[in-house]
Amino acid sequence: MIKAILFDYDGTLSNRIESGYKKYQADCREIFPDLDPNGIELEAIIQRCMTWDEYGTINKRHVYTQLKEAYNLDIDVEKWVENWYNTFHLYQVLQRDCKEILKKLSQHYKLGCVTNGNSYTQHIKLDYTNLKECFDVVFVSGDYGIHKPDKKLFLMAADELGIKPEEIAFVGDTFATDILGAHRAGMHPIWFFNDPLRYSDTQVTRIYSFYELLETFGIE
C-alpha cells in the first residue's frame, strides 16, 4: 500500500524545456540587441542554445562556449554561466496545475521532493515557486554530496518520512537517475514520459501528463 509519493523537480514538477527556453530567450535578446527580439534570426540562435543544452542536461559553460564560438562573440562565458545559476529561478515554469494536483495528492499521501543539483540553485527554485510548502520532506543532492541514482538519497527521504521504501512511489522524468534510483531503493518508480522523442519498451509504470497522477492513484 502506497503511503507517500516523492517527486523529482527539474522536468517533473517543473517544465524544464519551457523554463530553459525562457532563460535562453532573455539572454540571447541581451547578447544580440540588434536582432528583432521576436524574429526568426534570434529564434534560430535560441534553438541552437536549446540543442547545445540538450534540454537541460548539459553544463551551461558548454552552451555559452558554443554560442561564443559559433557567432564569434566577445562575451565573458563565465559571467553568463554565473548569471544562469543566479537567475534561472526567475524563469521557472511549473507543470500545468502542478500545485492543485499536489494539494489533492497531499490529502491522501505524504509528499516529498528529491532532486539532484547544486544546493543554492535547487533550493531557490523550490522557494521561488513556493513548492516547499507542498512537501513534508525536501532532499537536495548538493546538501549531502549524494546524487541520484544513489539509493542512499532515496532511503534518507524514506527515513525522514518514517515510511518503508516499498510503501513509497517516486515520480521522475529521467530514467537513469530517477527510475533507476527509486528501483534500487525498493520504491515504486513512475516514469513521467513527457518527451515525444523518447522511446522505451521497458515495463515500468509511466504517465504522460501530470494530470494522470490523479488517475494513477484513484483520486478525482
C-alpha positions in Angstrom: 0.0 0.0 0.0 1.4 3.4 -1.0 1.6 5.9 1.8 3.9 8.5 0.3 4.9 10.0 -3.1 8.2 11.5 -3.8 9.0 13.8 -6.8 11.9 14.8 -8.8 12.0 18.6 -9.5 13.5 19.5 -12.9 11.4 18.2 -15.8 8.9 16.6 -13.4 7.4 19.3 -11.2 8.9 21.9 -13.5 8.6 22.2 -17.3 12.4 22.1 -17.8 12.2 22.8 -21.6 9.9 25.8 -21.3 11.9 27.2 -18.3 15.2 26.8 -20.2 13.7 28.4 -23.3 12.6 31.5 -21.5 16.0 31.9 -19.9 17.9 31.5 -23.2 15.4 33.8 -24.9 16.2 36.5 -22.3 19.9 36.0 -22.6 20.0 36.0 -26.4 17.9 39.2 -26.5 20.6 40.8 -24.4 23.6 39.4 -26.2 22.1 40.2 -29.7 20.4 43.6 -29.1 20.4 44.4 -32.9 18.2 41.5 -33.8 14.4 41.6 -33.7 13.6 40.2 -30.2 10.7 38.3 -31.7 12.2 37.5 -35.1 13.3 34.4 -36.9 17.0 35.1 -36.7 17.1 35.3 -33.0 14.8 32.3 -32.6 17.3 30.3 -34.6 20.0 31.2 -32.1 17.8 30.3 -29.2 17.0 26.9 -30.7 20.7 26.2 -31.2 21.2 27.0 -27.5 18.5 24.5 -26.6 20.2 21.9 -28.7 23.6 22.5 -27.2 21.9 22.4 -23.8 20.4 19.0 -24.6 17.2 20.3 -23.0 18.6 21.0 -19.5 21.1 18.2 -19.1 24.4 19.9 -20.0 26.6 22.2 -18.0 25.9 25.8 -19.1 29.6 26.5 -19.7 29.4 24.3 -22.7 26.4 26.2 -24.1 27.8 29.7 -23.8 31.2 28.5 -25.1 29.4 27.1 -28.1 27.5 30.3 -28.5 30.6 32.4 -28.3 32.5 30.3 -30.9 29.6 29.9 -33.3 28.9 33.6 -33.6 32.4 34.9 -32.9 31.2 36.9 -29.9 33.2 38.9 -27.5 31.4 37.7 -24.3 32.6 36.6 -20.9 31.5 32.9 -20.8 32.0 32.7 -17.0 29.8 35.8 -16.5 26.9 34.2 -18.4 27.3 30.9 -16.6 27.2 32.6 -13.3 24.2 34.7 -14.4 22.4 31.5 -15.4 22.7 29.9 -12.0 21.9 33.2 -10.2 18.8 34.0 -12.1 17.4 30.8 -13.6 14.8 30.5 -10.7 13.1 33.6 -12.2 12.2 31.7 -15.3 10.7 28.6 -13.7 7.5 27.2 -15.3 5.7 24.5 -13.4 3.7 21.7 -14.9 0.2 22.8 -15.6 -1.9 22.9 -12.4 1.0 21.4 -10.5 0.1 22.9 -7.1 -3.5 22.0 -7.4 -2.6 18.4 -8.2 -0.1 18.2 -5.3 -2.8 19.6 -3.0 -5.2 16.9 -3.9 -2.5 14.2 -3.5 -1.5 15.6 -0.1 -5.0 14.8 1.2 -4.2 11.1 0.8 -0.4 10.8 0.9 2.8 12.2 2.4 4.7 14.1 -0.3 8.3 14.9 -0.8 10.9 16.2 -3.3 14.2 14.5 -4.0 16.3 16.5 -6.6 19.8 16.4 -8.0 21.7 19.7 -8.2 23.6 22.5 -6.6 22.2 23.3 -3.1 21.7 27.0 -3.9 20.1 26.7 -7.3 17.7 23.9 -6.3 16.6 25.4 -3.0 16.0 28.8 -4.6 13.9 27.3 -7.3 11.8 25.5 -4.8 11.5 28.6 -2.7 10.7 30.9 -5.6 7.9 28.6 -6.9 6.6 28.1 -3.3 6.7 24.4 -3.8 8.4 23.6 -0.5 5.1 24.3 1.3 3.6 21.4 -0.6 6.1 18.8 0.8 6.7 17.0 4.1 10.4 16.5 3.1 12.8 18.0 0.6 16.2 16.5 -0.2 18.7 18.2 -2.5 21.6 16.1 -3.5 24.1 19.1 -3.1 23.3 19.2 0.6 24.6 15.7 1.1 27.1 15.0 -1.6 25.0 12.1 -2.7 23.3 12.1 -6.1 20.5 10.1 -7.7 20.6 7.3 -8.7 22.4 6.5 -5.4 19.8 4.8 -3.4 21.0 6.4 -0.2 19.3 9.7 -1.1 16.0 8.0 -1.6 16.4 6.0 1.6 17.2 9.2 3.6 13.9 10.6 2.4 12.0 7.5 3.4 13.6 7.5 6.8 12.7 11.2 7.3 9.1 10.3 6.4 9.1 7.3 8.7 7.7 5.2 5.8 9.1 2.0 4.4 10.6 2.3 0.8 8.2 -0.3 -0.5 5.3 2.0 0.6 6.6 4.9 -1.4 6.1 5.9 -5.1 8.7 8.0 -6.9 7.8 10.2 -9.9 10.6 11.3 -12.2 11.3 12.1 -15.8 14.9 10.8 -16.1 15.3 7.0 -16.2 19.0 6.9 -15.4 18.6 8.8 -12.2 15.0 8.8 -11.0 13.6 5.5 -12.1 16.8 3.5 -11.6 17.5 5.1 -8.2 13.9 4.5 -7.0 14.1 0.9 -8.2 17.4 0.3 -6.3 15.9 1.8 -3.2 12.9 -0.6 -3.3 10.4 2.1 -4.1 7.7 2.1 -6.9 9.0 4.1 -9.8 6.7 6.1 -12.0 8.2 7.4 -15.2 7.0 10.8 -16.3 7.3 10.0 -20.0 6.8 13.6 -21.3 9.3 13.7 -24.2 7.8 12.8 -27.6 11.3 12.0 -28.9 11.9 9.4 -26.2 11.2 5.7 -26.7 11.3 2.6 -24.5 9.6 -0.7 -24.2 10.6 -1.2 -20.6 7.8 -2.5 -18.4 7.6 0.3 -15.9 4.6 2.4 -14.8 4.5 5.6 -16.7 2.4 8.7 -17.0 2.3 11.1 -20.0 0.9 14.2 -18.2 0.9 15.4 -14.6 -2.9 15.1 -14.5 -2.5 11.3 -14.9 -1.2 11.1 -11.4 -4.7 11.6 -10.0 -6.0 8.7 -12.1 -3.0 6.6 -11.2 -3.8 7.0 -7.5 -7.5 6.9 -7.9 -8.2 10.5 -6.9 -10.9 12.6 -8.6 
